């Protein structure tokens, strides 16, 4: 057994967290309102407390102490003494062991029972009562870490935004059904860095993986009681630690290796991060970390009723980013992921919430300002989910320069057009052009619009063509959860169908939506498995389904239709990569003449003449052509002509007349195996529910 001194040395208030310096470990933790904070040490298993020390110093509201001779691997937690006065916002309870907010790794699982609550569960006084039982046996422990790693010649890919193709991926769901991997590696970072996984991503044209939350999180109590888990992970316990179940060997080096190998293949790694709330829920939630350390500082409380939490996130609480120490914690977390794991960017869950100040959402909030002035973070790929559940929470297009945003209007517009809804041409035209109506301000670029037709939240692409209604019964909420309007069509049969005509139509619709996605200005994002026909059985809110509902079925990847779809996606990515007119880095407004009678962007009807107000106003119009042009390769003029037929019948399109443009048929989404070739006629038959793409070059003679 390790021998410990009688007391800690003073140590330093910075850096916050547990920092090993080769001779010992410095512990520092913020609390503005605690009267005392104790450091509790545990045996390597985390089950038995072996020592307890008061942190001897508090400097600028940071408590600190130094333990000589301590080494990485030491398990620890905190206890905080102070007032238990929920009506004043304080919920200190020294009987509850607390996870260090700066913990780099956790061991042990949360064991749900009444002991993890700071109040007596079932008491008529509810959270105004106090529970005096020790929670240490039920709470995960932080572990002191040495984060050093041999990065060799690792270099960030730094893929330009206009060449970026994002692939949204769940670490566990991506590989749990990979039978070619050892069982203990499935669902972990070891599977993610498998050479075959990386090769497959590269062949699809993926330039960035966006990993769904990998911060250490817990399963909600109400889910555990139903035998379910919080599969998505939007329930953070520790902002600096990776989810332990994603580490097959328990080592941080496993994630570091995955990032290094992805970088070597030219693939960036982005993290979906949840800084807007924590796993401690509302006033009736557990006391696991932030609540017990300084509830009044870490959380936004209702003015005049500090017993209650402002709940603009819909999860019970909102992190108080207006507090400088809390904002510092979030900035330190991001820098830690960049420094320790070489992460290339972040996608911010409920990003509008992070921009809230006392008067509501503010694009000049402290959070946005702190990132934009940071010499490291400001140069990363930064993506916001531009909404939350609070007043004025929908802020699509209103984020500051430097941020991209998930564009749900794009998703809905594409789905509605290809479903055959009326009055969709004007809306689709705006989305194809990079949503300039939303993003063309403050010198922002088209890449600010992250375009997608499916994401983790909602139907998969396959299910958007299989189901007209959600089927969330497995969630145990009476099918009341999830979005009611998915702008989806089952094309005649709800669910799987053996009807060949229906299957063909579904396949056409999927390919048309994918072709639209890759041919739109903005940043395309593909949901993992959509290129393989992944279905969730109509579940559009599979957050609690850590099972075959959510896991990618790799056995189906070998089916002919799915092999063809995967090749089709790779072909789309290659077309986008090779033709600048499909991914312009500037907004186009039809005001620049690239060559005589050839503007940078123009819209046409099926007759090959310019769209007129009467065409745009026709609610039943489902035919549209888009021509874009640019000077490429030092002087060559390239043009692309995108022809979309969202109707139920085949239609002839006349190619708009241009001088000396020689057109090649590059893509026919109705026939993914059609070989590209020179255009033989100015009349092109575009099949129903299909996209055709022509690429033209100007004949210099």
Buried (B, 14 or more C-beta within 10 A) or exposed (E): EEEBEEEBBEBBBEEBBBBBEEEBBBBBBBBBBBEBBBBBBBBBEBEEBBBEBBBBBBEEBBBBBBBEEBBBEBBBBBBBBBBBBBEBBBBBBBBBBBBBBBBBBBBBEBEBBBBBBBBBBEEEEBBBBBBEBBBBBBBBBBBBBEBEBEEEEBEBBEBEBBBBBBBBBBBBBBBBBBEEBEEEBBBBBBBBBBEEBBEBBBBBBBBBBBBBBBBBBBBBBEBBEEEBBBBBBBBBBBBBBBBBBBBBEEBBBBBBBBBBBBBBBBBBBBBBBBBBBBBBBEBEBBBBBBBBBBBBBBBBBEEEEBBBBBBBBBBBBBBBBBBEBBBEBBBBBBBBBBEBBBBBBBBBBBBBBBBBEEEBBBBEBBBBBBBBEBEEBEBBBBBBBBBBBBEBBEBBBBBBBBBBBBBBBBBBBBBBBBBBBEEBBBBBBBBBBBBBEBBBEEEBBBBBBBBBBBBBBBBBBBBBBBBBEBBBEBBBBEBEBBEEEBBBBBBEBEEEBEEEEBBBBBBBBBBBBBBBBBBBBBBBBBBBBBBBBBBBBBBBBBBBBBBEBBBBBBEBBEEEBBBBBBBBBBBBBBBBBEBBBBBBBBBBEEEBEBBEEBBBBBBBBBEBEEBEEEBBEBEEBBBBBBBBBBBEEEEEBBBBBBBBBBBEEEBEBBBBEBEBBEBEBBBBBBEBEEEBEEBEEEEBEBBBBBBBBBBBBBEEE
